[in-house]
Amino acid sequence: MTHAKFNPKSGGGTKPRGLKKSRQEKASTVEVAPPPNVIEPDPELTPEEAERARKRYLLTRFWISARGYWGSSGDSLAWPCSMALLTLIGINVGFQYGINIWNRAIFDAIEQRNASTVYFLSAVFLPLVLGSVVLVAAQVSLRMAIQRRWRSWLTTAVIARWLANGRYYQLNLIGGDHKNPEARITEDLRIATESPVDFTAGVISAFLSASTFIVVLWTIGGALTLTIGGSSVTVPGFLVITAVLYAAITSSSMALIGRHFVHISEVKNQAEAEFRYTLTHVRENGESIALLGGEEEERNDVDKTFANVLRQWALLARQHMRTSLVSQGSSLFAPVVPILLCAPKFLEGSMTLGQIMQAASAFAIVQSAFGWLVDNYPRLADWNACARRIASLMMSLDGLERAEQSNALGRIKRGETEGDAMLSLNDLSVSLDDGTAVVKETQVVIEPGERVLVAGESGSGKSTLVRAIAGLWPWGNGSVNFHADRRLFMLPQRPYIPSGTLRRAVAYPRAADDWTLDTIKAALDRVGLDYLNDKIGEDAPWDQTLSGGEKQRLAFARLLLHDPDIIVLDEATSALDEKSQDKMMETVIRELPKVTIISVAHRAELEAFHSRKITLERREGGAKLVSDIDLVHRKRKRNLLLRLLENRPSVERDRE
């Protein structure tokens, strides 16, 4: 089998995090508003009061970002679409009024047995209905367009903040209420942007309808005179008073019965998210679970989380049942009440049949408007829960963003080296987000072409140091400096395999067509994956199909394509046997002879492929650099190790 000659210079690499961005990277950056200031809770509040205050602030935090859709940096069509929707709502109320007048006229004509008027009104009814239907359809279309565009705008902004500066990774390292961010960005954010548009349109429509048809009820119903104990009592606008009292009773009943709706809905959504996460975790770790025979244990975990979902659904179902009693009862009584109230006037001849039917129609519309809370309380509760969940994620991102702009916890600085040095760590200390030191005061200079092995016992902070070098770990002090315009490429222990074709997996993070098919095949051949060349265009679940060793080989093929200046290997050969590991390292050194390598590994055999070894030792208060030695005899520039721990005679000295 023949292959095209592999050309490692055909690809590119990625700049180290923190250095200046290219023009293309700047163009793709989404500008978002700075995070709001931190609001400290009142120390005098009880835990219950503090929790209520926190929930109130979460809604405020959601609106701080969400309202930007109508701001100067929002959607240019936000206000035009909103004004158009309001206009359609107003016109539709006008059509409702026209149909209400038609009701009175048609029933009066029927009562008078006026055939010509009945036929005329029958002909008029069709245009009224068609106009109303068209208006409702246009209103729905415009409302959903606003929802879709608002969701798109806010989702883009949240994702931009989530993906910026490795925050999606850093969220795993800090505490806070931001579990399952993918569920919050998809489902919770969808509901959080859909429901307010529905609520706003509903409230405006209800207000206009109530205002219009209260006048109708007042005009038609007039005053009602009642005889109580021999005295006459006149009630002006009795239909209006009845409608208001009726709505007040149903709304207050709904508020009382559904007072726990918001909390139960929020807990239910959290239970659903945890159930999805459990299933996703099983899928992503299917191979390990299957090899260990852990199905029974996983089934118990899935059953436990699903039982919690069912338990929360049962509580929510009870709330729905109670609110349905009020809602259904209200809908059955509403059409009958005005007819019963108007019946005495009709029987005494002071009100026509048409007026009764018009009053009944207007009463139902007013009752529907006043009863908006009755019909939408469950959705309002669901929106509260979803808005708070997405706001919790926003607050966690706020914290990370503030940490990037502040030195309160200490922030690792990133810059450029002086002279020819490829990488320098100047007084670098790496700490957790709470300030706990992991690695302290590391001072190292790495020259171009050096291959440095970072050694130390487990838990000494080697991987944390590597993440700090790569820009994934932000907390600490000191600086990490790279040579200007040099490209960094990192190979983690578990390589990421994207969905799609094998060709895309090899080319990642660049586009699959950035290299020719022959070049990609040649790269696979170099790392011993030539038997996959026939499947290079196949779209398959490669992340589940490939073994751990094959994934690491594929990562090396990816490395050869991108031809970076600096490589960071974090246990990148742990899944390979010793012979395969040796061949892989020999291939990298042969194909990329000028590359600078920084490796984290436990295998002593890897020392043969490195020119230098630095050792970290775990200490109380943070791991420290205890030795920096050459593994091959050669001259090195002075000050490669600028400072070691003082008063440590056991530290190995650099060979001159």
C-alpha positions as CSV (number, residue, x, y, z in Angstrom):
1,M,0.0,0.0,0.0
2,T,1.4,3.4,-0.9
3,H,0.7,6.7,0.8
4,A,1.4,10.3,0.0
5,K,4.4,11.7,1.7
6,F,3.5,13.3,5.0
7,N,4.2,17.0,5.3
8,P,4.0,18.2,8.9
9,K,4.2,21.8,7.8
10,S,0.8,21.7,6.1
11,G,-1.2,22.5,9.3
12,G,-1.2,25.1,12.0
13,G,-1.5,25.2,15.8
14,T,-3.2,27.2,18.4
15,K,-1.8,30.2,20.3
16,P,-1.3,29.8,24.0
17,R,-4.2,31.2,26.0
18,G,-3.7,34.8,27.1
19,L,-1.7,36.0,24.2
20,K,-3.0,38.4,21.6
21,K,-5.7,37.1,19.3
22,S,-5.7,37.0,15.6
23,R,-8.0,39.1,13.5
24,Q,-10.3,36.2,12.8
25,E,-10.4,35.3,16.6
26,K,-11.3,38.9,17.4
27,A,-14.1,38.9,14.8
28,S,-15.7,35.8,16.3
29,T,-15.7,37.2,19.9
30,V,-19.2,38.1,21.2
31,E,-19.3,41.2,23.3
32,V,-21.3,40.9,26.4
33,A,-22.0,43.3,29.3
34,P,-19.7,43.2,32.3
35,P,-21.0,41.1,35.3
36,P,-23.1,43.0,37.9
37,N,-21.6,43.9,41.2
38,V,-21.7,41.4,44.0
39,I,-24.6,41.9,46.5
40,E,-23.7,40.6,49.9
41,P,-26.6,39.1,51.9
42,D,-27.7,40.9,55.0
43,P,-26.0,39.1,57.9
44,E,-29.1,39.8,60.1
45,L,-31.4,37.7,57.9
46,T,-32.4,34.3,59.0
47,P,-31.5,31.4,56.7
48,E,-35.1,31.3,55.4
49,E,-35.1,35.0,54.7
50,A,-31.7,34.8,53.1
51,E,-32.9,32.1,50.8
52,R,-36.0,34.1,49.8
53,A,-33.8,37.1,49.1
54,R,-31.4,35.0,47.0
55,K,-34.3,33.8,44.9
56,R,-35.6,37.3,44.4
57,Y,-32.1,38.4,43.3
58,L,-31.9,35.5,40.9
59,L,-34.9,36.8,38.9
60,T,-33.2,40.3,39.0
61,R,-30.0,38.8,37.7
62,F,-31.9,37.1,34.9
63,W,-33.4,40.4,33.7
64,I,-30.1,42.2,33.9
65,S,-28.9,40.1,31.0
66,A,-32.2,39.3,29.3
67,R,-33.4,42.9,28.9
68,G,-30.3,43.6,26.8
69,Y,-32.2,42.2,23.9
70,W,-34.0,45.5,23.7
71,G,-30.9,47.5,24.4
72,S,-28.4,49.3,22.2
73,S,-26.4,46.0,21.7
74,G,-29.4,43.8,21.3
75,D,-31.5,42.8,18.3
76,S,-32.2,45.6,15.8
77,L,-35.7,44.1,15.2
78,A,-36.6,43.8,18.9
79,W,-38.5,47.0,19.2
80,P,-40.2,47.0,15.8
81,C,-41.4,43.5,16.3
82,S,-42.6,44.4,19.8
83,M,-44.5,47.4,18.6
84,A,-46.1,45.5,15.8
85,L,-47.2,42.8,18.2
86,L,-48.9,45.4,20.5
87,T,-50.6,46.9,17.5
88,L,-52.0,43.5,16.4
89,I,-53.2,42.9,20.0
90,G,-55.1,46.2,19.9
91,I,-56.7,45.6,16.6
92,N,-57.7,42.1,17.6
93,V,-59.5,43.5,20.7
94,G,-61.3,45.8,18.2
95,F,-62.5,42.7,16.3
96,Q,-63.6,41.1,19.6
97,Y,-65.7,44.2,20.2
98,G,-67.2,44.0,16.7
99,I,-68.2,40.3,17.3
100,N,-69.7,41.3,20.6
101,I,-71.8,43.9,18.9
102,W,-72.8,41.3,16.3
103,N,-74.0,39.0,19.1
104,R,-76.4,41.6,20.3
105,A,-77.7,42.4,16.8
106,I,-78.2,38.8,15.7
107,F,-80.1,37.8,18.9
108,D,-82.3,40.9,18.7
109,A,-83.1,40.1,15.1
110,I,-83.9,36.6,16.0
111,E,-86.1,37.7,18.9
112,Q,-87.9,40.1,16.5
113,R,-88.1,37.4,13.8
114,N,-86.5,39.9,11.3
115,A,-85.3,37.6,8.5
116,S,-83.6,40.2,6.4
117,T,-81.5,41.4,9.3
118,V,-80.6,37.9,10.2
119,Y,-79.4,37.1,6.7
120,F,-77.4,40.4,6.5
121,L,-75.7,39.7,9.8
122,S,-75.0,36.1,8.8
123,A,-73.1,37.6,5.7
124,V,-71.3,40.1,7.9
125,F,-70.2,37.4,10.3
126,L,-67.8,35.7,7.9
127,P,-65.5,38.7,7.3
128,L,-65.5,39.4,11.1
129,V,-64.4,35.8,11.7
130,L,-61.8,35.8,8.9
131,G,-60.3,39.1,10.1
132,S,-60.1,37.8,13.6
133,V,-58.5,34.5,12.6
134,V,-55.9,36.3,10.4
135,L,-55.1,38.7,13.2
136,V,-54.6,35.8,15.7
137,A,-52.4,33.9,13.2
138,A,-50.3,37.0,12.6
139,Q,-50.1,37.7,16.3
140,V,-49.0,34.1,17.0
141,S,-46.4,34.2,14.2
142,L,-45.0,37.5,15.4
143,R,-45.0,36.5,19.1
144,M,-43.1,33.3,18.3
145,A,-40.6,35.2,16.1
146,I,-39.8,37.5,19.1
147,Q,-39.4,34.4,21.3
148,R,-37.1,32.7,18.8
149,R,-35.0,35.8,18.2
150,W,-34.8,36.6,22.0
151,R,-33.8,33.0,22.8
152,S,-31.2,33.1,20.0
153,W,-29.7,36.4,21.2
154,L,-29.5,35.4,24.9
155,T,-28.3,31.8,24.2
156,T,-25.5,33.2,22.0
157,A,-24.5,35.6,24.8
158,V,-24.6,33.0,27.5
159,I,-22.7,30.4,25.4
160,A,-20.1,33.1,24.5
161,R,-19.5,33.7,28.2
162,W,-19.5,30.0,29.1
163,L,-16.9,29.1,26.4
164,A,-14.7,32.2,27.0
165,N,-11.3,31.7,28.7
166,G,-12.0,28.0,29.5
167,R,-14.9,28.9,31.9
168,Y,-16.8,25.8,30.8
169,Y,-13.9,23.8,32.3
170,Q,-13.4,26.1,35.3
171,L,-17.0,25.6,36.4
172,N,-16.1,22.1,37.3
173,L,-13.4,23.4,39.7
174,I,-15.5,25.8,41.8
175,G,-18.6,25.5,44.0
176,G,-22.0,27.0,43.2
177,D,-25.4,26.2,41.9
178,H,-24.5,25.6,38.2
179,K,-24.9,21.8,37.8
180,N,-25.8,20.6,34.3
181,P,-25.1,23.9,32.5
182,E,-26.1,22.3,29.2
183,A,-29.7,21.6,30.5
184,R,-29.9,25.2,31.8
185,I,-28.8,26.7,28.4
186,T,-31.1,24.5,26.4
187,E,-34.4,23.8,28.2
188,D,-34.4,26.4,31.0
189,L,-33.3,29.2,28.8
190,R,-36.0,28.3,26.3
191,I,-38.7,28.5,28.8
192,A,-37.2,31.6,30.4
193,T,-37.5,33.5,27.1
194,E,-40.7,32.0,25.7
195,S,-42.9,32.6,28.8
196,P,-42.3,36.3,29.4
197,V,-43.4,37.1,25.8
198,D,-46.5,35.0,26.3
199,F,-47.2,36.7,29.7
200,T,-46.6,40.2,28.4
201,A,-48.9,39.7,25.4
202,G,-51.5,38.0,27.6
203,V,-51.4,40.8,30.2
204,I,-51.7,43.6,27.6
205,S,-54.5,41.7,25.8
206,A,-56.3,41.1,29.1
207,F,-56.0,44.8,30.1
208,L,-57.3,46.1,26.8
209,S,-60.1,43.5,26.8
210,A,-61.1,44.2,30.4
211,S,-61.0,48.0,29.8
212,T,-63.2,47.7,26.7
213,F,-65.8,45.3,27.9
214,I,-66.2,46.7,31.4
215,V,-67.6,49.8,29.5
216,V,-69.9,47.4,27.6
217,L,-71.1,45.8,30.8
218,W,-71.6,49.1,32.5
219,T,-73.5,50.4,29.6
220,I,-75.7,47.4,29.0
221,G,-76.3,46.3,32.6
222,G,-76.9,49.7,34.1
223,A,-78.1,49.6,37.7
224,L,-79.8,46.8,39.5
225,T,-82.5,47.6,42.1
226,L,-83.0,45.1,44.8
227,T,-85.7,45.1,47.5
228,I,-84.2,44.1,50.9
229,G,-86.4,44.2,54.0
230,G,-88.9,46.6,52.4
231,S,-86.2,48.9,51.2
232,S,-84.9,49.4,47.7
233,V,-81.2,49.2,47.1
234,T,-79.7,50.3,43.8
235,V,-76.4,48.8,42.7
236,P,-74.9,50.8,39.8
237,G,-72.9,48.8,37.2
238,F,-73.9,45.5,38.9
239,L,-72.4,43.4,36.1
240,V,-69.0,45.1,36.4
241,I,-69.0,44.7,40.2
242,T,-70.0,41.0,39.9
243,A,-67.2,40.4,37.3
244,V,-64.6,42.0,39.5
245,L,-65.7,40.1,42.6
246,Y,-65.9,36.9,40.7
247,A,-62.3,37.3,39.4
248,A,-61.0,38.4,42.8
249,I,-62.4,35.2,44.4
250,T,-61.0,32.9,41.7
251,S,-57.6,34.6,41.6
252,S,-57.1,34.7,45.3
253,S,-58.2,31.1,45.5
254,M,-55.6,30.2,42.9
255,A,-52.9,32.2,44.7
256,L,-53.7,30.5,48.0
257,I,-53.9,27.0,46.6
258,G,-50.8,27.3,44.4
259,R,-48.6,29.2,46.8
260,H,-46.1,26.3,46.8
261,F,-46.2,25.9,43.0
262,V,-43.0,27.8,42.3
263,H,-40.9,25.9,44.7
264,I,-42.3,22.5,43.7
265,S,-41.8,23.3,40.0
266,E,-38.2,24.4,40.7
267,V,-37.4,21.2,42.6
268,K,-39.0,19.1,39.8
269,N,-36.9,20.8,37.1
270,Q,-33.7,20.2,39.2
271,A,-34.7,16.5,39.6
272,E,-35.3,16.2,35.8
273,A,-31.9,17.7,35.1
274,E,-30.2,15.3,37.5
275,F,-31.9,12.4,35.9
276,R,-30.7,13.5,32.4
277,Y,-27.2,13.9,33.8
278,T,-27.2,10.4,35.3
279,L,-28.3,8.8,32.0
280,T,-25.7,10.9,30.1
281,H,-23.0,9.8,32.5
282,V,-23.8,6.2,31.9
283,R,-23.7,6.7,28.1
284,E,-20.4,8.5,28.2
285,N,-18.7,5.9,30.5
286,G,-20.4,2.9,28.9
287,E,-17.2,1.0,28.1
288,S,-15.9,1.2,31.6
289,I,-19.2,0.3,33.2
290,A,-19.6,-2.7,30.8
291,L,-16.0,-4.0,31.5
292,L,-16.5,-3.7,35.2
293,G,-20.0,-5.2,35.1
294,G,-21.5,-2.2,36.9
295,E,-24.9,-2.4,35.3
296,E,-26.7,-3.3,38.5
297,E,-25.1,-0.5,40.5
298,E,-25.8,2.0,37.7
299,R,-29.4,0.7,37.5
300,N,-29.8,1.4,41.2
301,D,-28.5,5.0,40.7
302,V,-30.8,5.6,37.7
303,D,-33.7,4.1,39.6
304,K,-32.9,6.4,42.6
305,T,-32.8,9.6,40.5
306,F,-35.9,8.6,38.5
307,A,-37.8,7.8,41.7
308,N,-37.0,11.4,42.8
309,V,-38.4,12.7,39.5
310,L,-41.6,10.7,40.0
311,R,-41.9,11.9,43.6
312,Q,-41.6,15.6,42.5
313,W,-44.0,15.0,39.6
314,A,-46.5,13.6,42.1
315,L,-46.2,16.7,44.3
316,L,-46.6,18.9,41.1
317,A,-49.6,16.8,40.0
318,R,-51.4,17.6,43.3
319,Q,-50.8,21.3,42.7
320,H,-52.2,21.0,39.2
321,M,-55.2,19.1,40.5
322,R,-56.0,21.8,43.0
323,T,-55.6,24.6,40.5
324,S,-57.6,22.7,38.0
325,L,-60.5,22.6,40.4
326,V,-60.5,26.4,40.6
327,S,-59.9,26.9,36.8
328,Q,-62.6,24.4,35.7
329,G,-65.1,25.6,38.2
330,S,-64.6,29.2,37.1
331,S,-64.9,28.3,33.4
332,L,-68.3,26.6,34.0
333,F,-69.8,29.3,36.2
334,A,-68.6,32.3,34.2
335,P,-71.0,32.0,31.2
336,V,-74.0,31.3,33.4
337,V,-73.6,34.1,36.1
338,P,-74.4,37.1,33.8
339,I,-77.5,35.3,32.3
340,L,-78.9,34.7,35.8
341,L,-78.2,38.2,36.8
342,C,-79.8,39.7,33.7
343,A,-82.8,37.3,33.7
344,P,-85.0,39.6,36.0
345,K,-84.5,42.5,33.7
346,F,-85.3,40.5,30.6
347,L,-88.5,39.1,32.2
348,E,-89.7,42.5,33.1
349,G,-88.9,43.7,29.6
350,S,-86.2,46.3,30.3
351,M,-83.5,44.2,28.6
352,T,-83.6,42.5,25.2
353,L,-82.3,39.0,24.4
354,G,-79.6,40.6,22.3
355,Q,-78.5,42.7,25.3
356,I,-78.4,39.6,27.5
357,M,-76.2,37.7,25.0
358,Q,-74.0,40.7,24.5
359,A,-73.6,41.0,28.3
360,A,-72.9,37.3,28.6
361,S,-70.2,37.5,26.0
362,A,-68.7,40.7,27.5
363,F,-68.8,39.1,31.0
364,A,-67.0,36.0,29.8
365,I,-64.3,38.2,28.1
366,V,-63.9,40.4,31.2
367,Q,-63.8,37.3,33.4
368,S,-61.2,35.7,31.2
369,A,-59.1,38.9,31.3
370,F,-59.3,39.1,35.1
371,G,-58.8,35.4,35.4
372,W,-55.5,35.5,33.5
373,L,-53.6,34.5,36.7
374,V,-55.9,31.5,37.1
375,D,-55.1,30.2,33.7
376,N,-51.4,31.0,33.7
377,Y,-50.2,30.5,37.3
378,P,-48.7,27.1,36.6
379,R,-46.7,28.5,33.7
380,L,-45.7,31.5,35.7
381,A,-44.4,29.1,38.4
382,D,-42.5,27.1,35.8
383,W,-41.0,30.3,34.4
384,N,-39.8,31.3,37.9
385,A,-38.0,28.0,38.3
386,C,-36.3,28.1,34.9
387,A,-35.3,31.8,35.1
388,R,-33.7,31.1,38.5
389,R,-31.7,28.1,37.2
390,I,-30.3,30.0,34.2
391,A,-29.6,33.0,36.5
392,S,-27.6,30.6,38.9
393,L,-25.4,29.7,35.9
394,M,-25.0,33.4,35.1
395,M,-24.0,34.2,38.6
396,S,-21.3,31.4,38.5
397,L,-20.0,32.9,35.3
398,D,-20.1,36.3,36.9
399,G,-17.8,35.1,39.6
400,L,-15.3,33.7,37.1
401,E,-15.4,36.8,35.1
402,R,-14.9,39.0,38.1
403,A,-12.0,36.8,39.1
404,E,-10.4,37.4,35.7
405,Q,-10.7,41.2,36.3
406,S,-9.6,41.2,39.9
407,N,-6.6,40.2,41.9
408,A,-8.6,39.4,45.1
409,L,-7.9,35.6,44.8
410,G,-4.7,36.1,42.7
411,R,-4.6,35.6,39.0
412,I,-1.8,34.0,37.0
413,K,-0.5,36.6,34.5
414,R,0.3,35.6,30.9
415,G,2.7,37.4,28.7
416,E,5.7,37.0,26.4
417,T,9.2,35.9,27.1
418,E,12.3,37.9,26.6
419,G,15.0,36.8,24.3
420,D,14.9,33.3,22.7
421,A,13.2,31.5,25.6
422,M,10.2,29.5,24.5
423,L,8.5,29.4,27.9
424,S,9.2,30.9,31.3
425,L,7.5,30.4,34.7
426,N,8.2,33.4,36.9
427,D,7.4,32.9,40.6
428,L,4.5,30.8,39.5
429,S,2.1,29.7,42.3
430,V,-1.0,27.7,41.5
431,S,-4.0,27.7,43.9
432,L,-7.6,26.7,44.2
433,D,-10.4,29.1,43.8
434,D,-10.5,29.4,47.7
435,G,-6.9,30.4,47.8
436,T,-5.5,27.0,48.9
437,A,-2.0,26.6,47.3
438,V,-1.3,23.6,45.1
439,V,2.0,24.6,43.6
440,K,4.2,27.3,45.0
441,E,6.9,29.6,43.7
442,T,8.0,27.7,40.6
443,Q,10.7,29.4,38.5
444,V,11.7,27.8,35.2
445,V,13.0,28.8,31.8
446,I,12.6,26.4,28.9
447,E,14.6,27.0,25.7
448,P,13.5,26.3,22.1
449,G,13.8,22.6,21.3
450,E,14.1,21.4,24.9
451,R,12.1,18.3,25.9
452,V,11.2,18.7,29.6
453,L,9.8,15.9,31.7
454,V,7.7,17.0,34.8
455,A,7.9,14.3,37.4
456,G,6.7,13.8,40.9
457,E,4.4,11.5,43.0
458,S,0.7,11.4,42.5
459,G,-1.0,14.5,43.9
460,S,2.1,16.7,43.7
461,G,0.4,19.1,41.3
462,K,1.9,18.1,38.0
463,S,-1.3,18.1,36.0
464,T,-2.4,21.3,37.7
465,L,0.9,23.0,36.7
466,V,0.4,21.8,33.1
467,R,-3.2,23.2,33.1
468,A,-1.8,26.5,34.4
469,I,0.7,26.5,31.6
470,A,-2.0,25.8,29.0
471,G,-4.2,28.6,30.4
472,L,-6.9,26.4,31.8
473,W,-6.2,27.0,35.4
474,P,-6.5,30.8,36.2
475,W,-5.9,31.0,40.0
476,G,-2.6,31.7,41.5
477,N,0.3,34.2,41.3
478,G,3.3,34.9,39.1
479,S,3.3,34.6,35.4
480,V,3.5,32.2,32.5
481,N,5.2,33.6,29.5
482,F,5.5,32.3,25.9
483,H,7.7,33.3,23.0
484,A,5.7,35.7,20.8
485,D,3.6,34.1,18.0
486,R,4.4,30.5,19.0
487,R,1.7,27.9,18.9
488,L,0.8,25.6,21.7
489,F,-0.8,22.1,21.4
490,M,-1.9,20.0,24.3
491,L,-2.5,16.3,24.4
492,P,-4.5,15.2,27.5
493,Q,-4.7,11.7,28.9
494,R,-8.2,11.3,27.4
495,P,-8.2,12.8,23.9
496,Y,-11.4,14.5,22.8
497,I,-13.0,12.8,19.8
498,P,-15.7,15.0,18.2
499,S,-18.8,13.6,16.5
500,G,-18.7,13.1,12.7
501,T,-16.2,11.5,10.4
502,L,-12.8,10.1,11.3
503,R,-11.3,12.7,9.1
504,R,-12.9,15.5,11.2
505,A,-11.6,13.8,14.4
506,V,-8.0,13.8,13.1
507,A,-8.2,17.4,11.9
508,Y,-9.8,18.8,15.1
509,P,-9.8,21.6,16.1
510,R,-9.3,22.7,12.6
511,A,-11.7,22.0,9.8
512,A,-11.6,18.6,8.1
513,D,-10.9,20.0,4.7
514,D,-7.9,22.1,5.9
515,W,-5.7,19.1,4.8
516,T,-6.0,16.8,1.8
517,L,-7.2,13.3,2.3
518,D,-3.7,11.9,1.4
519,T,-2.1,14.1,4.1
520,I,-4.5,12.9,6.8
521,K,-4.0,9.3,5.7
522,A,-0.2,9.8,5.9
523,A,-0.5,11.1,9.4
524,L,-2.6,8.1,10.5
525,D,0.0,5.8,8.9
526,R,2.8,7.5,10.9
527,V,1.1,6.6,14.2
528,G,0.2,3.1,13.3
529,L,-3.5,3.7,12.4
530,D,-3.2,2.9,8.7
531,Y,-5.9,0.2,9.0
532,L,-8.4,3.0,9.6
533,N,-7.7,4.8,6.3
534,D,-10.5,3.0,4.5
535,K,-12.9,4.4,7.1
536,I,-11.6,8.0,7.1
537,G,-14.8,9.4,5.6
538,E,-17.2,7.3,7.7
539,D,-19.5,9.1,10.1
540,A,-19.5,6.9,13.2
541,P,-19.5,7.2,17.0
542,W,-15.7,7.1,17.1
543,D,-15.5,8.1,20.7
544,Q,-17.1,4.8,21.6
545,T,-15.6,2.8,18.8
546,L,-11.9,3.5,19.3
547,S,-10.0,2.0,22.2
548,G,-8.0,4.2,24.7
549,G,-4.8,3.4,22.9
550,E,-6.3,4.2,19.4
551,K,-7.6,7.5,20.7
552,Q,-4.1,8.4,22.0
553,R,-2.5,7.4,18.6
554,L,-5.2,9.5,16.8
555,A,-4.2,12.5,19.1
556,F,-0.6,12.1,18.0
557,A,-1.7,12.1,14.3
558,R,-3.6,15.3,15.1
559,L,-0.4,16.7,16.6
560,L,1.7,15.9,13.5
561,L,-0.9,17.7,11.3
562,H,-0.9,20.9,13.3
563,D,2.9,21.1,13.7
564,P,2.9,23.4,16.8
565,D,5.9,25.0,18.4
566,I,5.2,23.8,21.9
567,I,3.6,20.5,22.9
568,V,2.2,19.8,26.4
569,L,1.8,16.0,27.0
570,D,-0.3,15.2,30.0
571,E,0.0,11.4,30.4
572,A,-0.6,11.3,26.7
573,T,0.9,7.7,26.2
574,S,-0.6,6.1,29.3
575,A,-2.8,3.8,27.3
576,L,0.0,2.6,25.1
577,D,2.4,-0.3,25.8
578,E,6.0,0.5,26.2
579,K,7.0,-0.5,22.7
580,S,4.2,1.6,21.2
581,Q,5.0,4.5,23.5
582,D,8.7,4.4,22.3
583,K,7.6,4.4,18.6
584,M,5.2,7.3,19.2
585,M,7.8,9.5,20.9
586,E,10.4,8.6,18.3
587,T,7.9,9.6,15.5
588,V,7.2,13.0,17.2
589,I,11.0,13.8,17.6
590,R,11.7,12.7,14.0
591,E,8.8,14.5,12.4
592,L,9.0,17.6,14.6
593,P,12.7,18.0,15.4
594,K,12.5,21.6,16.6
595,V,9.4,21.3,18.7
596,T,9.6,22.1,22.4
597,I,8.0,19.4,24.6
598,I,6.7,19.6,28.2
599,S,5.6,16.1,29.4
600,V,3.8,14.9,32.6
601,A,4.3,11.2,33.0
602,H,5.0,8.5,35.6
603,R,6.9,6.0,33.4
604,A,10.6,6.2,33.9
605,E,11.2,4.9,30.3
606,L,10.1,8.3,29.0
607,E,13.2,9.9,30.4
608,A,15.1,8.6,27.3
609,F,13.1,10.9,25.1
610,H,13.6,14.1,27.1
611,S,16.6,16.3,27.6
612,R,15.6,17.7,31.0
613,K,13.7,16.6,34.1
614,I,12.1,18.8,36.8
615,T,10.6,17.2,39.9
616,L,7.8,18.5,42.1
617,E,7.5,17.3,45.6
618,R,4.2,17.5,47.6
619,R,4.6,19.7,50.7
620,E,2.3,21.2,53.2
621,G,1.3,24.6,51.8
622,G,1.8,23.6,48.2
623,A,4.1,21.5,46.1
624,K,7.6,22.8,45.3
625,L,10.2,22.3,42.7
626,V,13.0,20.3,44.3
627,S,15.2,19.4,41.3
628,D,16.0,20.5,37.8
629,I,18.5,18.2,36.0
630,D,19.7,17.5,32.5
631,L,19.1,14.1,31.1
632,V,21.6,14.5,28.3
633,H,25.1,16.0,28.6
634,R,25.0,19.4,26.9
635,K,25.7,23.1,27.5
636,R,22.8,25.1,28.7
637,K,22.3,28.8,29.0
638,R,22.6,30.3,32.4
639,N,19.6,31.1,34.6
640,L,17.5,28.3,33.2
641,L,16.6,27.6,36.8
642,L,16.5,31.0,38.4
643,R,15.6,30.0,41.9
644,L,15.3,26.7,43.9
645,L,14.2,26.3,47.4
646,E,16.7,27.8,49.9
647,N,18.6,25.7,52.4
648,R,18.0,22.4,50.6
649,P,21.3,20.6,50.2
650,S,19.6,17.5,48.8
651,V,18.5,19.4,45.7
652,E,20.3,18.1,42.6
653,R,22.4,20.8,40.8
654,D,22.3,21.4,37.1
655,R,25.2,20.0,35.2
656,E,27.2,22.7,33.5
